[in-house]
Each structure stands twice: as C-alpha cells, then as structure tokens.
Amino acid sequence: MKKYNVFGNASVTVCVTVEAENEESAMKKAKKKFGGISSFFGNGGTDKLIGVNGDNESIFADEPVQFDDVLMM
C-alpha cells in the first residue's frame, strides 16, 4: 500500500468582540484589533491546531471539508 496526504479546505468564521457606536465603527475596530490566525502546537505537531491570537476572539469551521488535492508520500 502507498501512503497519500489528502488535502482539503473549509471556510472558517472569526469572531472579534468590540465596543462601538454603530456597525460601521464596529467593523473598522474589528479589522484593526484582529490578531490574525496562527498555527499552534498540539496533537503531535505544529500544523494540527489553528487559533486566533487576540483576546475576545474566536474561530470555528462553518462548513464541511472539501477534499481537493492528493500528494503521494
């Protein structure tokens, strides 16, 4: 048997909590405040977990994974 890495992708949703006077101001503050998405150690490697860097931020997948690429190991 041969081994293959099969890659897929999914959209994620990021939530940033801010205080603002209106929706437009909230969007601007969120863009400025967002710390970014990073890979973190866990589950046996540095490419196993993703997370957000800032306080009052969260990330979650909001659709099934679509597998679209294969690489023989």
MODELLER restraints for C-alpha pairs under 7 A, 6 or more apart:
rsr = mdl.restraints
at = mdl.atoms
rsr.add(forms.Gaussian(group=physical.xy_distance, feature=features.Distance(at['CA:3:A'], at['CA:72:A']), mean=6.11, stdev=0.5))
rsr.add(forms.Gaussian(group=physical.xy_distance, feature=features.Distance(at['CA:3:A'], at['CA:73:A']), mean=5.56, stdev=0.5))
rsr.add(forms.Gaussian(group=physical.xy_distance, feature=features.Distance(at['CA:4:A'], at['CA:70:A']), mean=6.56, stdev=0.5))
rsr.add(forms.Gaussian(group=physical.xy_distance, feature=features.Distance(at['CA:4:A'], at['CA:71:A']), mean=5.60, stdev=0.5))
rsr.add(forms.Gaussian(group=physical.xy_distance, feature=features.Distance(at['CA:4:A'], at['CA:72:A']), mean=4.35, stdev=0.5))
rsr.add(forms.Gaussian(group=physical.xy_distance, feature=features.Distance(at['CA:4:A'], at['CA:73:A']), mean=5.37, stdev=0.5))
rsr.add(forms.Gaussian(group=physical.xy_distance, feature=features.Distance(at['CA:5:A'], at['CA:70:A']), mean=5.76, stdev=0.5))
rsr.add(forms.Gaussian(group=physical.xy_distance, feature=features.Distance(at['CA:5:A'], at['CA:71:A']), mean=5.20, stdev=0.5))
rsr.add(forms.Gaussian(group=physical.xy_distance, feature=features.Distance(at['CA:5:A'], at['CA:72:A']), mean=6.26, stdev=0.5))
rsr.add(forms.Gaussian(group=physical.xy_distance, feature=features.Distance(at['CA:5:A'], at['CA:73:A']), mean=6.61, stdev=0.5))
rsr.add(forms.Gaussian(group=physical.xy_distance, feature=features.Distance(at['CA:6:A'], at['CA:67:A']), mean=6.91, stdev=0.5))
rsr.add(forms.Gaussian(group=physical.xy_distance, feature=features.Distance(at['CA:6:A'], at['CA:69:A']), mean=5.84, stdev=0.5))
rsr.add(forms.Gaussian(group=physical.xy_distance, feature=features.Distance(at['CA:6:A'], at['CA:70:A']), mean=4.47, stdev=0.5))
rsr.add(forms.Gaussian(group=physical.xy_distance, feature=features.Distance(at['CA:6:A'], at['CA:71:A']), mean=6.46, stdev=0.5))
rsr.add(forms.Gaussian(group=physical.xy_distance, feature=features.Distance(at['CA:7:A'], at['CA:67:A']), mean=5.65, stdev=0.5))
rsr.add(forms.Gaussian(group=physical.xy_distance, feature=features.Distance(at['CA:7:A'], at['CA:68:A']), mean=6.18, stdev=0.5))
rsr.add(forms.Gaussian(group=physical.xy_distance, feature=features.Distance(at['CA:7:A'], at['CA:69:A']), mean=5.09, stdev=0.5))
rsr.add(forms.Gaussian(group=physical.xy_distance, feature=features.Distance(at['CA:7:A'], at['CA:70:A']), mean=6.11, stdev=0.5))
rsr.add(forms.Gaussian(group=physical.xy_distance, feature=features.Distance(at['CA:8:A'], at['CA:65:A']), mean=5.89, stdev=0.5))
rsr.add(forms.Gaussian(group=physical.xy_distance, feature=features.Distance(at['CA:8:A'], at['CA:66:A']), mean=5.12, stdev=0.5))
rsr.add(forms.Gaussian(group=physical.xy_distance, feature=features.Distance(at['CA:8:A'], at['CA:67:A']), mean=3.76, stdev=0.5))
rsr.add(forms.Gaussian(group=physical.xy_distance, feature=features.Distance(at['CA:8:A'], at['CA:68:A']), mean=5.43, stdev=0.5))
rsr.add(forms.Gaussian(group=physical.xy_distance, feature=features.Distance(at['CA:8:A'], at['CA:69:A']), mean=6.71, stdev=0.5))
rsr.add(forms.Gaussian(group=physical.xy_distance, feature=features.Distance(at['CA:9:A'], at['CA:65:A']), mean=5.35, stdev=0.5))
rsr.add(forms.Gaussian(group=physical.xy_distance, feature=features.Distance(at['CA:9:A'], at['CA:66:A']), mean=5.46, stdev=0.5))
rsr.add(forms.Gaussian(group=physical.xy_distance, feature=features.Distance(at['CA:9:A'], at['CA:67:A']), mean=6.52, stdev=0.5))
rsr.add(forms.Gaussian(group=physical.xy_distance, feature=features.Distance(at['CA:10:A'], at['CA:61:A']), mean=6.78, stdev=0.5))
rsr.add(forms.Gaussian(group=physical.xy_distance, feature=features.Distance(at['CA:10:A'], at['CA:63:A']), mean=6.10, stdev=0.5))
rsr.add(forms.Gaussian(group=physical.xy_distance, feature=features.Distance(at['CA:10:A'], at['CA:64:A']), mean=6.31, stdev=0.5))
rsr.add(forms.Gaussian(group=physical.xy_distance, feature=features.Distance(at['CA:10:A'], at['CA:65:A']), mean=4.84, stdev=0.5))
rsr.add(forms.Gaussian(group=physical.xy_distance, feature=features.Distance(at['CA:10:A'], at['CA:66:A']), mean=6.42, stdev=0.5))
rsr.add(forms.Gaussian(group=physical.xy_distance, feature=features.Distance(at['CA:11:A'], at['CA:61:A']), mean=6.10, stdev=0.5))
rsr.add(forms.Gaussian(group=physical.xy_distance, feature=features.Distance(at['CA:11:A'], at['CA:62:A']), mean=6.28, stdev=0.5))
rsr.add(forms.Gaussian(group=physical.xy_distance, feature=features.Distance(at['CA:11:A'], at['CA:63:A']), mean=6.30, stdev=0.5))
rsr.add(forms.Gaussian(group=physical.xy_distance, feature=features.Distance(at['CA:12:A'], at['CA:59:A']), mean=6.70, stdev=0.5))
rsr.add(forms.Gaussian(group=physical.xy_distance, feature=features.Distance(at['CA:12:A'], at['CA:60:A']), mean=5.47, stdev=0.5))
rsr.add(forms.Gaussian(group=physical.xy_distance, feature=features.Distance(at['CA:12:A'], at['CA:61:A']), mean=4.25, stdev=0.5))
rsr.add(forms.Gaussian(group=physical.xy_distance, feature=features.Distance(at['CA:12:A'], at['CA:62:A']), mean=5.63, stdev=0.5))
rsr.add(forms.Gaussian(group=physical.xy_distance, feature=features.Distance(at['CA:13:A'], at['CA:59:A']), mean=5.69, stdev=0.5))
rsr.add(forms.Gaussian(group=physical.xy_distance, feature=features.Distance(at['CA:13:A'], at['CA:60:A']), mean=5.49, stdev=0.5))
rsr.add(forms.Gaussian(group=physical.xy_distance, feature=features.Distance(at['CA:13:A'], at['CA:61:A']), mean=6.19, stdev=0.5))
rsr.add(forms.Gaussian(group=physical.xy_distance, feature=features.Distance(at['CA:13:A'], at['CA:62:A']), mean=6.43, stdev=0.5))
rsr.add(forms.Gaussian(group=physical.xy_distance, feature=features.Distance(at['CA:14:A'], at['CA:58:A']), mean=5.69, stdev=0.5))
rsr.add(forms.Gaussian(group=physical.xy_distance, feature=features.Distance(at['CA:14:A'], at['CA:59:A']), mean=4.49, stdev=0.5))
rsr.add(forms.Gaussian(group=physical.xy_distance, feature=features.Distance(at['CA:14:A'], at['CA:60:A']), mean=6.72, stdev=0.5))
rsr.add(forms.Gaussian(group=physical.xy_distance, feature=features.Distance(at['CA:15:A'], at['CA:57:A']), mean=5.45, stdev=0.5))
rsr.add(forms.Gaussian(group=physical.xy_distance, feature=features.Distance(at['CA:15:A'], at['CA:58:A']), mean=5.18, stdev=0.5))
rsr.add(forms.Gaussian(group=physical.xy_distance, feature=features.Distance(at['CA:15:A'], at['CA:59:A']), mean=6.39, stdev=0.5))
rsr.add(forms.Gaussian(group=physical.xy_distance, feature=features.Distance(at['CA:16:A'], at['CA:30:A']), mean=5.93, stdev=0.5))
rsr.add(forms.Gaussian(group=physical.xy_distance, feature=features.Distance(at['CA:16:A'], at['CA:34:A']), mean=6.76, stdev=0.5))
rsr.add(forms.Gaussian(group=physical.xy_distance, feature=features.Distance(at['CA:16:A'], at['CA:56:A']), mean=5.99, stdev=0.5))
rsr.add(forms.Gaussian(group=physical.xy_distance, feature=features.Distance(at['CA:16:A'], at['CA:57:A']), mean=4.55, stdev=0.5))
rsr.add(forms.Gaussian(group=physical.xy_distance, feature=features.Distance(at['CA:16:A'], at['CA:58:A']), mean=6.80, stdev=0.5))
rsr.add(forms.Gaussian(group=physical.xy_distance, feature=features.Distance(at['CA:17:A'], at['CA:56:A']), mean=5.44, stdev=0.5))
rsr.add(forms.Gaussian(group=physical.xy_distance, feature=features.Distance(at['CA:17:A'], at['CA:57:A']), mean=6.47, stdev=0.5))
rsr.add(forms.Gaussian(group=physical.xy_distance, feature=features.Distance(at['CA:18:A'], at['CA:26:A']), mean=6.38, stdev=0.5))
rsr.add(forms.Gaussian(group=physical.xy_distance, feature=features.Distance(at['CA:18:A'], at['CA:29:A']), mean=6.81, stdev=0.5))
rsr.add(forms.Gaussian(group=physical.xy_distance, feature=features.Distance(at['CA:18:A'], at['CA:30:A']), mean=6.47, stdev=0.5))
rsr.add(forms.Gaussian(group=physical.xy_distance, feature=features.Distance(at['CA:19:A'], at['CA:26:A']), mean=6.79, stdev=0.5))
rsr.add(forms.Gaussian(group=physical.xy_distance, feature=features.Distance(at['CA:20:A'], at['CA:26:A']), mean=5.10, stdev=0.5))
rsr.add(forms.Gaussian(group=physical.xy_distance, feature=features.Distance(at['CA:34:A'], at['CA:54:A']), mean=6.55, stdev=0.5))
rsr.add(forms.Gaussian(group=physical.xy_distance, feature=features.Distance(at['CA:35:A'], at['CA:52:A']), mean=6.55, stdev=0.5))
rsr.add(forms.Gaussian(group=physical.xy_distance, feature=features.Distance(at['CA:35:A'], at['CA:53:A']), mean=4.96, stdev=0.5))
rsr.add(forms.Gaussian(group=physical.xy_distance, feature=features.Distance(at['CA:35:A'], at['CA:54:A']), mean=5.01, stdev=0.5))
rsr.add(forms.Gaussian(group=physical.xy_distance, feature=features.Distance(at['CA:36:A'], at['CA:52:A']), mean=5.76, stdev=0.5))
rsr.add(forms.Gaussian(group=physical.xy_distance, feature=features.Distance(at['CA:36:A'], at['CA:53:A']), mean=6.01, stdev=0.5))
rsr.add(forms.Gaussian(group=physical.xy_distance, feature=features.Distance(at['CA:37:A'], at['CA:50:A']), mean=6.79, stdev=0.5))
rsr.add(forms.Gaussian(group=physical.xy_distance, feature=features.Distance(at['CA:37:A'], at['CA:51:A']), mean=5.69, stdev=0.5))
rsr.add(forms.Gaussian(group=physical.xy_distance, feature=features.Distance(at['CA:37:A'], at['CA:52:A']), mean=4.74, stdev=0.5))
rsr.add(forms.Gaussian(group=physical.xy_distance, feature=features.Distance(at['CA:37:A'], at['CA:53:A']), mean=6.67, stdev=0.5))
rsr.add(forms.Gaussian(group=physical.xy_distance, feature=features.Distance(at['CA:38:A'], at['CA:50:A']), mean=5.57, stdev=0.5))
rsr.add(forms.Gaussian(group=physical.xy_distance, feature=features.Distance(at['CA:38:A'], at['CA:51:A']), mean=5.59, stdev=0.5))
rsr.add(forms.Gaussian(group=physical.xy_distance, feature=features.Distance(at['CA:38:A'], at['CA:52:A']), mean=6.17, stdev=0.5))
rsr.add(forms.Gaussian(group=physical.xy_distance, feature=features.Distance(at['CA:39:A'], at['CA:46:A']), mean=6.27, stdev=0.5))
rsr.add(forms.Gaussian(group=physical.xy_distance, feature=features.Distance(at['CA:39:A'], at['CA:47:A']), mean=5.82, stdev=0.5))
rsr.add(forms.Gaussian(group=physical.xy_distance, feature=features.Distance(at['CA:39:A'], at['CA:49:A']), mean=5.72, stdev=0.5))
rsr.add(forms.Gaussian(group=physical.xy_distance, feature=features.Distance(at['CA:39:A'], at['CA:50:A']), mean=4.55, stdev=0.5))
rsr.add(forms.Gaussian(group=physical.xy_distance, feature=features.Distance(at['CA:39:A'], at['CA:51:A']), mean=6.55, stdev=0.5))
rsr.add(forms.Gaussian(group=physical.xy_distance, feature=features.Distance(at['CA:40:A'], at['CA:46:A']), mean=5.44, stdev=0.5))
rsr.add(forms.Gaussian(group=physical.xy_distance, feature=features.Distance(at['CA:40:A'], at['CA:47:A']), mean=6.82, stdev=0.5))
rsr.add(forms.Gaussian(group=physical.xy_distance, feature=features.Distance(at['CA:40:A'], at['CA:49:A']), mean=5.32, stdev=0.5))
rsr.add(forms.Gaussian(group=physical.xy_distance, feature=features.Distance(at['CA:40:A'], at['CA:50:A']), mean=5.88, stdev=0.5))
rsr.add(forms.Gaussian(group=physical.xy_distance, feature=features.Distance(at['CA:41:A'], at['CA:48:A']), mean=6.93, stdev=0.5))
rsr.add(forms.Gaussian(group=physical.xy_distance, feature=features.Distance(at['CA:41:A'], at['CA:49:A']), mean=6.66, stdev=0.5))
rsr.add(forms.Gaussian(group=physical.xy_distance, feature=features.Distance(at['CA:42:A'], at['CA:48:A']), mean=5.98, stdev=0.5))
rsr.add(forms.Gaussian(group=physical.xy_distance, feature=features.Distance(at['CA:42:A'], at['CA:49:A']), mean=6.13, stdev=0.5))
rsr.add(forms.Gaussian(group=physical.xy_distance, feature=features.Distance(at['CA:51:A'], at['CA:59:A']), mean=6.40, stdev=0.5))
rsr.add(forms.Gaussian(group=physical.xy_distance, feature=features.Distance(at['CA:52:A'], at['CA:58:A']), mean=6.30, stdev=0.5))
rsr.add(forms.Gaussian(group=physical.xy_distance, feature=features.Distance(at['CA:52:A'], at['CA:59:A']), mean=6.63, stdev=0.5))
